């Protein structure tokens, strides 16, 4: 299934506490359950003012629907073209 990187501009998000992040995660998971197994949240990285999320979905439209239903931004959605890591250099 295709993977996507989603950039969410959320000023101050890095200052949120564990409880706030848990609530946001629960909201996202609730929407995912409604949308069904075609869309999967892999993981996310929280920075000072943005969240970068990795999702698997058949298309960008389903990711946009998830964001709309969840009430959070999806400022940029980019398909993953390749995976690299330190072992790629070997």
Phi and psi restraints in degrees (range 20) as a CNS / XPLOR table:
assign (resid 1 and name C) (resid 2 and name N)
       (resid 2 and name CA) (resid 2 and name C) 1.0 -60.4 20.0 2
assign (resid 2 and name N) (resid 2 and name CA)
       (resid 2 and name C) (resid 3 and name N) 1.0 145.9 20.0 2
assign (resid 2 and name C) (resid 3 and name N)
       (resid 3 and name CA) (resid 3 and name C) 1.0 -109.9 20.0 2
assign (resid 3 and name N) (resid 3 and name CA)
       (resid 3 and name C) (resid 4 and name N) 1.0 150.6 20.0 2
assign (resid 3 and name C) (resid 4 and name N)
       (resid 4 and name CA) (resid 4 and name C) 1.0 -135.5 20.0 2
assign (resid 4 and name N) (resid 4 and name CA)
       (resid 4 and name C) (resid 5 and name N) 1.0 148.7 20.0 2
assign (resid 4 and name C) (resid 5 and name N)
       (resid 5 and name CA) (resid 5 and name C) 1.0 -104.9 20.0 2
assign (resid 5 and name N) (resid 5 and name CA)
       (resid 5 and name C) (resid 6 and name N) 1.0 125.2 20.0 2
assign (resid 5 and name C) (resid 6 and name N)
       (resid 6 and name CA) (resid 6 and name C) 1.0 -110.5 20.0 2
assign (resid 6 and name N) (resid 6 and name CA)
       (resid 6 and name C) (resid 7 and name N) 1.0 128.7 20.0 2
assign (resid 6 and name C) (resid 7 and name N)
       (resid 7 and name CA) (resid 7 and name C) 1.0 -104.3 20.0 2
assign (resid 7 and name N) (resid 7 and name CA)
       (resid 7 and name C) (resid 8 and name N) 1.0 122.6 20.0 2
assign (resid 7 and name C) (resid 8 and name N)
       (resid 8 and name CA) (resid 8 and name C) 1.0 -115.2 20.0 2
assign (resid 8 and name N) (resid 8 and name CA)
       (resid 8 and name C) (resid 9 and name N) 1.0 112.8 20.0 2
assign (resid 8 and name C) (resid 9 and name N)
       (resid 9 and name CA) (resid 9 and name C) 1.0 -78.6 20.0 2
assign (resid 9 and name N) (resid 9 and name CA)
       (resid 9 and name C) (resid 10 and name N) 1.0 114.1 20.0 2
assign (resid 9 and name C) (resid 10 and name N)
       (resid 10 and name CA) (resid 10 and name C) 1.0 -142.1 20.0 2
assign (resid 10 and name N) (resid 10 and name CA)
       (resid 10 and name C) (resid 11 and name N) 1.0 82.1 20.0 2
assign (resid 10 and name C) (resid 11 and name N)
       (resid 11 and name CA) (resid 11 and name C) 1.0 -50.0 20.0 2
assign (resid 11 and name N) (resid 11 and name CA)
       (resid 11 and name C) (resid 12 and name N) 1.0 130.3 20.0 2
assign (resid 11 and name C) (resid 12 and name N)
       (resid 12 and name CA) (resid 12 and name C) 1.0 82.5 20.0 2
assign (resid 12 and name N) (resid 12 and name CA)
       (resid 12 and name C) (resid 13 and name N) 1.0 1.4 20.0 2
assign (resid 12 and name C) (resid 13 and name N)
       (resid 13 and name CA) (resid 13 and name C) 1.0 -60.7 20.0 2
assign (resid 13 and name N) (resid 13 and name CA)
       (resid 13 and name C) (resid 14 and name N) 1.0 -28.6 20.0 2
assign (resid 13 and name C) (resid 14 and name N)
       (resid 14 and name CA) (resid 14 and name C) 1.0 -67.8 20.0 2
assign (resid 14 and name N) (resid 14 and name CA)
       (resid 14 and name C) (resid 15 and name N) 1.0 -14.0 20.0 2
assign (resid 14 and name C) (resid 15 and name N)
       (resid 15 and name CA) (resid 15 and name C) 1.0 -92.2 20.0 2
assign (resid 15 and name N) (resid 15 and name CA)
       (resid 15 and name C) (resid 16 and name N) 1.0 -3.5 20.0 2
assign (resid 15 and name C) (resid 16 and name N)
       (resid 16 and name CA) (resid 16 and name C) 1.0 -68.3 20.0 2
assign (resid 16 and name N) (resid 16 and name CA)
       (resid 16 and name C) (resid 17 and name N) 1.0 146.4 20.0 2
assign (resid 16 and name C) (resid 17 and name N)
       (resid 17 and name CA) (resid 17 and name C) 1.0 -84.0 20.0 2
assign (resid 17 and name N) (resid 17 and name CA)
       (resid 17 and name C) (resid 18 and name N) 1.0 174.1 20.0 2
assign (resid 17 and name C) (resid 18 and name N)
       (resid 18 and name CA) (resid 18 and name C) 1.0 -58.5 20.0 2
assign (resid 18 and name N) (resid 18 and name CA)
       (resid 18 and name C) (resid 19 and name N) 1.0 -39.0 20.0 2
assign (resid 18 and name C) (resid 19 and name N)
       (resid 19 and name CA) (resid 19 and name C) 1.0 -64.5 20.0 2
assign (resid 19 and name N) (resid 19 and name CA)
       (resid 19 and name C) (resid 20 and name N) 1.0 -40.4 20.0 2
assign (resid 19 and name C) (resid 20 and name N)
       (resid 20 and name CA) (resid 20 and name C) 1.0 -66.3 20.0 2
assign (resid 20 and name N) (resid 20 and name CA)
       (resid 20 and name C) (resid 21 and name N) 1.0 -41.9 20.0 2
assign (resid 20 and name C) (resid 21 and name N)
       (resid 21 and name CA) (resid 21 and name C) 1.0 -67.0 20.0 2
assign (resid 21 and name N) (resid 21 and name CA)
       (resid 21 and name C) (resid 22 and name N) 1.0 -36.1 20.0 2
assign (resid 21 and name C) (resid 22 and name N)
       (resid 22 and name CA) (resid 22 and name C) 1.0 -63.6 20.0 2
assign (resid 22 and name N) (resid 22 and name CA)
       (resid 22 and name C) (resid 23 and name N) 1.0 -44.2 20.0 2
assign (resid 22 and name C) (resid 23 and name N)
       (resid 23 and name CA) (resid 23 and name C) 1.0 -62.7 20.0 2
assign (resid 23 and name N) (resid 23 and name CA)
       (resid 23 and name C) (resid 24 and name N) 1.0 -41.7 20.0 2
assign (resid 23 and name C) (resid 24 and name N)
       (resid 24 and name CA) (resid 24 and name C) 1.0 -63.9 20.0 2
assign (resid 24 and name N) (resid 24 and name CA)
       (resid 24 and name C) (resid 25 and name N) 1.0 -41.4 20.0 2
assign (resid 24 and name C) (resid 25 and name N)
       (resid 25 and name CA) (resid 25 and name C) 1.0 -63.7 20.0 2
assign (resid 25 and name N) (resid 25 and name CA)
       (resid 25 and name C) (resid 26 and name N) 1.0 -41.7 20.0 2
assign (resid 25 and name C) (resid 26 and name N)
       (resid 26 and name CA) (resid 26 and name C) 1.0 -63.0 20.0 2
assign (resid 26 and name N) (resid 26 and name CA)
       (resid 26 and name C) (resid 27 and name N) 1.0 -40.3 20.0 2
assign (resid 26 and name C) (resid 27 and name N)
       (resid 27 and name CA) (resid 27 and name C) 1.0 -62.9 20.0 2
assign (resid 27 and name N) (resid 27 and name CA)
       (resid 27 and name C) (resid 28 and name N) 1.0 -43.5 20.0 2
assign (resid 27 and name C) (resid 28 and name N)
       (resid 28 and name CA) (resid 28 and name C) 1.0 -62.7 20.0 2
assign (resid 28 and name N) (resid 28 and name CA)
       (resid 28 and name C) (resid 29 and name N) 1.0 -44.7 20.0 2
assign (resid 28 and name C) (resid 29 and name N)
       (resid 29 and name CA) (resid 29 and name C) 1.0 -64.0 20.0 2
assign (resid 29 and name N) (resid 29 and name CA)
       (resid 29 and name C) (resid 30 and name N) 1.0 -34.5 20.0 2
assign (resid 29 and name C) (resid 30 and name N)
       (resid 30 and name CA) (resid 30 and name C) 1.0 -62.5 20.0 2
assign (resid 30 and name N) (resid 30 and name CA)
       (resid 30 and name C) (resid 31 and name N) 1.0 -44.1 20.0 2
assign (resid 30 and name C) (resid 31 and name N)
       (resid 31 and name CA) (resid 31 and name C) 1.0 -66.4 20.0 2
assign (resid 31 and name N) (resid 31 and name CA)
       (resid 31 and name C) (resid 32 and name N) 1.0 -40.0 20.0 2
assign (resid 31 and name C) (resid 32 and name N)
       (resid 32 and name CA) (resid 32 and name C) 1.0 -59.2 20.0 2
assign (resid 32 and name N) (resid 32 and name CA)
       (resid 32 and name C) (resid 33 and name N) 1.0 -41.0 20.0 2
assign (resid 32 and name C) (resid 33 and name N)
       (resid 33 and name CA) (resid 33 and name C) 1.0 -62.2 20.0 2
assign (resid 33 and name N) (resid 33 and name CA)
       (resid 33 and name C) (resid 34 and name N) 1.0 -38.7 20.0 2
assign (resid 33 and name C) (resid 34 and name N)
       (resid 34 and name CA) (resid 34 and name C) 1.0 -65.4 20.0 2
assign (resid 34 and name N) (resid 34 and name CA)
       (resid 34 and name C) (resid 35 and name N) 1.0 -38.5 20.0 2
assign (resid 34 and name C) (resid 35 and name N)
       (resid 35 and name CA) (resid 35 and name C) 1.0 -78.2 20.0 2
assign (resid 35 and name N) (resid 35 and name CA)
       (resid 35 and name C) (resid 36 and name N) 1.0 -22.6 20.0 2
assign (resid 35 and name C) (resid 36 and name N)
       (resid 36 and name CA) (resid 36 and name C) 1.0 96.7 20.0 2
assign (resid 36 and name N) (resid 36 and name CA)
       (resid 36 and name C) (resid 37 and name N) 1.0 -178.5 20.0 2
assign (resid 36 and name C) (resid 37 and name N)
       (resid 37 and name CA) (resid 37 and name C) 1.0 -74.6 20.0 2
assign (resid 37 and name N) (resid 37 and name CA)
       (resid 37 and name C) (resid 38 and name N) 1.0 -4.5 20.0 2
assign (resid 37 and name C) (resid 38 and name N)
       (resid 38 and name CA) (resid 38 and name C) 1.0 -70.1 20.0 2
assign (resid 38 and name N) (resid 38 and name CA)
       (resid 38 and name C) (resid 39 and name N) 1.0 -19.4 20.0 2
assign (resid 38 and name C) (resid 39 and name N)
       (resid 39 and name CA) (resid 39 and name C) 1.0 -120.9 20.0 2
assign (resid 39 and name N) (resid 39 and name CA)
       (resid 39 and name C) (resid 40 and name N) 1.0 132.4 20.0 2
assign (resid 39 and name C) (resid 40 and name N)
       (resid 40 and name CA) (resid 40 and name C) 1.0 -132.9 20.0 2
assign (resid 40 and name N) (resid 40 and name CA)
       (resid 40 and name C) (resid 41 and name N) 1.0 135.3 20.0 2
assign (resid 40 and name C) (resid 41 and name N)
       (resid 41 and name CA) (resid 41 and name C) 1.0 -91.3 20.0 2
assign (resid 41 and name N) (resid 41 and name CA)
       (resid 41 and name C) (resid 42 and name N) 1.0 122.3 20.0 2
assign (resid 41 and name C) (resid 42 and name N)
       (resid 42 and name CA) (resid 42 and name C) 1.0 -88.2 20.0 2
assign (resid 42 and name N) (resid 42 and name CA)
       (resid 42 and name C) (resid 43 and name N) 1.0 -57.9 20.0 2
assign (resid 42 and name C) (resid 43 and name N)
       (resid 43 and name CA) (resid 43 and name C) 1.0 -170.8 20.0 2
assign (resid 43 and name N) (resid 43 and name CA)
       (resid 43 and name C) (resid 44 and name N) 1.0 174.1 20.0 2
assign (resid 43 and name C) (resid 44 and name N)
       (resid 44 and name CA) (resid 44 and name C) 1.0 -142.2 20.0 2
assign (resid 44 and name N) (resid 44 and name CA)
       (resid 44 and name C) (resid 45 and name N) 1.0 155.0 20.0 2
assign (resid 44 and name C) (resid 45 and name N)
       (resid 45 and name CA) (resid 45 and name C) 1.0 -121.9 20.0 2
assign (resid 45 and name N) (resid 45 and name CA)
       (resid 45 and name C) (resid 46 and name N) 1.0 121.9 20.0 2
assign (resid 45 and name C) (resid 46 and name N)
       (resid 46 and name CA) (resid 46 and name C) 1.0 -97.9 20.0 2
assign (resid 46 and name N) (resid 46 and name CA)
       (resid 46 and name C) (resid 47 and name N) 1.0 124.8 20.0 2
assign (resid 46 and name C) (resid 47 and name N)
       (resid 47 and name CA) (resid 47 and name C) 1.0 -113.5 20.0 2
assign (resid 47 and name N) (resid 47 and name CA)
       (resid 47 and name C) (resid 48 and name N) 1.0 -171.7 20.0 2
assign (resid 47 and name C) (resid 48 and name N)
       (resid 48 and name CA) (resid 48 and name C) 1.0 -56.5 20.0 2
assign (resid 48 and name N) (resid 48 and name CA)
       (resid 48 and name C) (resid 49 and name N) 1.0 -47.5 20.0 2
assign (resid 48 and name C) (resid 49 and name N)
       (resid 49 and name CA) (resid 49 and name C) 1.0 -127.8 20.0 2
assign (resid 49 and name N) (resid 49 and name CA)
       (resid 49 and name C) (resid 50 and name N) 1.0 9.9 20.0 2
assign (resid 49 and name C) (resid 50 and name N)
       (resid 50 and name CA) (resid 50 and name C) 1.0 -146.8 20.0 2
assign (resid 50 and name N) (resid 50 and name CA)
       (resid 50 and name C) (resid 51 and name N) 1.0 157.4 20.0 2
assign (resid 50 and name C) (resid 51 and name N)
       (resid 51 and name CA) (resid 51 and name C) 1.0 -121.8 20.0 2
assign (resid 51 and name N) (resid 51 and name CA)
       (resid 51 and name C) (resid 52 and name N) 1.0 131.1 20.0 2
assign (resid 51 and name C) (resid 52 and name N)
       (resid 52 and name CA) (resid 52 and name C) 1.0 -108.6 20.0 2
assign (resid 52 and name N) (resid 52 and name CA)
       (resid 52 and name C) (resid 53 and name N) 1.0 121.4 20.0 2
assign (resid 52 and name C) (resid 53 and name N)
       (resid 53 and name CA) (resid 53 and name C) 1.0 -116.7 20.0 2
assign (resid 53 and name N) (resid 53 and name CA)
       (resid 53 and name C) (resid 54 and name N) 1.0 144.5 20.0 2
assign (resid 53 and name C) (resid 54 and name N)
       (resid 54 and name CA) (resid 54 and name C) 1.0 -108.8 20.0 2
assign (resid 54 and name N) (resid 54 and name CA)
       (resid 54 and name C) (resid 55 and name N) 1.0 124.8 20.0 2
assign (resid 54 and name C) (resid 55 and name N)
       (resid 55 and name CA) (resid 55 and name C) 1.0 -129.4 20.0 2
assign (resid 55 and name N) (resid 55 and name CA)
       (resid 55 and name C) (resid 56 and name N) 1.0 153.1 20.0 2
assign (resid 55 and name C) (resid 56 and name N)
       (resid 56 and name CA) (resid 56 and name C) 1.0 -111.9 20.0 2
assign (resid 56 and name N) (resid 56 and name CA)
       (resid 56 and name C) (resid 57 and name N) 1.0 130.9 20.0 2
assign (resid 56 and name C) (resid 57 and name N)
       (resid 57 and name CA) (resid 57 and name C) 1.0 -162.3 20.0 2
assign (resid 57 and name N) (resid 57 and name CA)
       (resid 57 and name C) (resid 58 and name N) 1.0 157.1 20.0 2
assign (resid 57 and name C) (resid 58 and name N)
       (resid 58 and name CA) (resid 58 and name C) 1.0 -70.0 20.0 2
assign (resid 58 and name N) (resid 58 and name CA)
       (resid 58 and name C) (resid 59 and name N) 1.0 -22.2 20.0 2
assign (resid 58 and name C) (resid 59 and name N)
       (resid 59 and name CA) (resid 59 and name C) 1.0 -162.3 20.0 2
assign (resid 59 and name N) (resid 59 and name CA)
       (resid 59 and name C) (resid 60 and name N) 1.0 166.2 20.0 2
assign (resid 59 and name C) (resid 60 and name N)
       (resid 60 and name CA) (resid 60 and name C) 1.0 -66.5 20.0 2
assign (resid 60 and name N) (resid 60 and name CA)
       (resid 60 and name C) (resid 61 and name N) 1.0 -32.9 20.0 2
assign (resid 60 and name C) (resid 61 and name N)
       (resid 61 and name CA) (resid 61 and name C) 1.0 -59.5 20.0 2
assign (resid 61 and name N) (resid 61 and name CA)
       (resid 61 and name C) (resid 62 and name N) 1.0 -39.3 20.0 2
assign (resid 61 and name C) (resid 62 and name N)
       (resid 62 and name CA) (resid 62 and name C) 1.0 -68.3 20.0 2
assign (resid 62 and name N) (resid 62 and name CA)
       (resid 62 and name C) (resid 63 and name N) 1.0 -35.2 20.0 2
assign (resid 62 and name C) (resid 63 and name N)
       (resid 63 and name CA) (resid 63 and name C) 1.0 -66.3 20.0 2
assign (resid 63 and name N) (resid 63 and name CA)
       (resid 63 and name C) (resid 64 and name N) 1.0 -41.6 20.0 2
assign (resid 63 and name C) (resid 64 and name N)
       (resid 64 and name CA) (resid 64 and name C) 1.0 -63.4 20.0 2
assign (resid 64 and name N) (resid 64 and name CA)
       (resid 64 and name C) (resid 65 and name N) 1.0 -39.1 20.0 2
assign (resid 64 and name C) (resid 65 and name N)
       (resid 65 and name CA) (resid 65 and name C) 1.0 -63.0 20.0 2
assign (resid 65 and name N) (resid 65 and name CA)
       (resid 65 and name C) (resid 66 and name N) 1.0 -42.5 20.0 2
assign (resid 65 and name C) (resid 66 and name N)
       (resid 66 and name CA) (resid 66 and name C) 1.0 -58.3 20.0 2
assign (resid 66 and name N) (resid 66 and name CA)
       (resid 66 and name C) (resid 67 and name N) 1.0 -47.1 20.0 2
assign (resid 66 and name C) (resid 67 and name N)
       (resid 67 and name CA) (resid 67 and name C) 1.0 -62.5 20.0 2
assign (resid 67 and name N) (resid 67 and name CA)
       (resid 67 and name C) (resid 68 and name N) 1.0 -43.9 20.0 2
assign (resid 67 and name C) (resid 68 and name N)
       (resid 68 and name CA) (resid 68 and name C) 1.0 -62.2 20.0 2
assign (resid 68 and name N) (resid 68 and name CA)
       (resid 68 and name C) (resid 69 and name N) 1.0 -46.8 20.0 2
assign (resid 68 and name C) (resid 69 and name N)
       (resid 69 and name CA) (resid 69 and name C) 1.0 -66.3 20.0 2
assign (resid 69 and name N) (resid 69 and name CA)
       (resid 69 and name C) (resid 70 and name N) 1.0 -33.4 20.0 2
assign (resid 69 and name C) (resid 70 and name N)
       (resid 70 and name CA) (resid 70 and name C) 1.0 -83.5 20.0 2
assign (resid 70 and name N) (resid 70 and name CA)
       (resid 70 and name C) (resid 71 and name N) 1.0 -15.0 20.0 2
assign (resid 70 and name C) (resid 71 and name N)
       (resid 71 and name CA) (resid 71 and name C) 1.0 76.3 20.0 2
assign (resid 71 and name N) (resid 71 and name CA)
       (resid 71 and name C) (resid 72 and name N) 1.0 29.1 20.0 2
assign (resid 71 and name C) (resid 72 and name N)
       (resid 72 and name CA) (resid 72 and name C) 1.0 -127.4 20.0 2
assign (resid 72 and name N) (resid 72 and name CA)
       (resid 72 and name C) (resid 73 and name N) 1.0 156.6 20.0 2
assign (resid 72 and name C) (resid 73 and name N)
       (resid 73 and name CA) (resid 73 and name C) 1.0 -73.8 20.0 2
assign (resid 73 and name N) (resid 73 and name CA)
       (resid 73 and name C) (resid 74 and name N) 1.0 154.9 20.0 2
assign (resid 73 and name C) (resid 74 and name N)
       (resid 74 and name CA) (resid 74 and name C) 1.0 -135.5 20.0 2
assign (resid 74 and name N) (resid 74 and name CA)
       (resid 74 and name C) (resid 75 and name N) 1.0 77.5 20.0 2
assign (resid 74 and name C) (resid 75 and name N)
       (resid 75 and name CA) (resid 75 and name C) 1.0 -68.4 20.0 2
assign (resid 75 and name N) (resid 75 and name CA)
       (resid 75 and name C) (resid 76 and name N) 1.0 -30.5 20.0 2
assign (resid 75 and name C) (resid 76 and name N)
       (resid 76 and name CA) (resid 76 and name C) 1.0 -146.3 20.0 2
assign (resid 76 and name N) (resid 76 and name CA)
       (resid 76 and name C) (resid 77 and name N) 1.0 134.2 20.0 2
assign (resid 76 and name C) (resid 77 and name N)
       (resid 77 and name CA) (resid 77 and name C) 1.0 -128.0 20.0 2
assign (resid 77 and name N) (resid 77 and name CA)
       (resid 77 and name C) (resid 78 and name N) 1.0 119.1 20.0 2
assign (resid 77 and name C) (resid 78 and name N)
       (resid 78 and name CA) (resid 78 and name C) 1.0 -125.2 20.0 2
assign (resid 78 and name N) (resid 78 and name CA)
       (resid 78 and name C) (resid 79 and name N) 1.0 130.8 20.0 2
assign (resid 78 and name C) (resid 79 and name N)
       (resid 79 and name CA) (resid 79 and name C) 1.0 -69.4 20.0 2
assign (resid 79 and name N) (resid 79 and name CA)
       (resid 79 and name C) (resid 80 and name N) 1.0 140.4 20.0 2
assign (resid 79 and name C) (resid 80 and name N)
       (resid 80 and name CA) (resid 80 and name C) 1.0 -80.1 20.0 2
assign (resid 80 and name N) (resid 80 and name CA)
       (resid 80 and name C) (resid 81 and name N) 1.0 126.4 20.0 2
assign (resid 80 and name C) (resid 81 and name N)
       (resid 81 and name CA) (resid 81 and name C) 1.0 -98.2 20.0 2
assign (resid 81 and name N) (resid 81 and name CA)
       (resid 81 and name C) (resid 82 and name N) 1.0 -26.3 20.0 2
assign (resid 81 and name C) (resid 82 and name N)
       (resid 82 and name CA) (resid 82 and name C) 1.0 -162.2 20.0 2
assign (resid 82 and name N) (resid 82 and name CA)
       (resid 82 and name C) (resid 83 and name N) 1.0 157.9 20.0 2
assign (resid 82 and name C) (resid 83 and name N)
       (resid 83 and name CA) (resid 83 and name C) 1.0 -111.9 20.0 2
assign (resid 83 and name N) (resid 83 and name CA)
       (resid 83 and name C) (resid 84 and name N) 1.0 132.9 20.0 2
assign (resid 83 and name C) (resid 84 and name N)
       (resid 84 and name CA) (resid 84 and name C) 1.0 -133.9 20.0 2
assign (resid 84 and name N) (resid 84 and name CA)
       (resid 84 and name C) (resid 85 and name N) 1.0 154.9 20.0 2
assign (resid 84 and name C) (resid 85 and name N)
       (resid 85 and name CA) (resid 85 and name C) 1.0 -157.8 20.0 2
assign (resid 85 and name N) (resid 85 and name CA)
       (resid 85 and name C) (resid 86 and name N) 1.0 -176.8 20.0 2
assign (resid 85 and name C) (resid 86 and name N)
       (resid 86 and name CA) (resid 86 and name C) 1.0 -56.0 20.0 2
assign (resid 86 and name N) (resid 86 and name CA)
       (resid 86 and name C) (resid 87 and name N) 1.0 -28.4 20.0 2
assign (resid 86 and name C) (resid 87 and name N)
       (resid 87 and name CA) (resid 87 and name C) 1.0 -71.4 20.0 2
assign (resid 87 and name N) (resid 87 and name CA)
       (resid 87 and name C) (resid 88 and name N) 1.0 -17.7 20.0 2
assign (resid 87 and name C) (resid 88 and name N)
       (resid 88 and name CA) (resid 88 and name C) 1.0 -62.6 20.0 2
assign (resid 88 and name N) (resid 88 and name CA)
       (resid 88 and name C) (resid 89 and name N) 1.0 -28.2 20.0 2
assign (resid 88 and name C) (resid 89 and name N)
       (resid 89 and name CA) (resid 89 and name C) 1.0 -73.6 20.0 2
assign (resid 89 and name N) (resid 89 and name CA)
       (resid 89 and name C) (resid 90 and name N) 1.0 -17.5 20.0 2
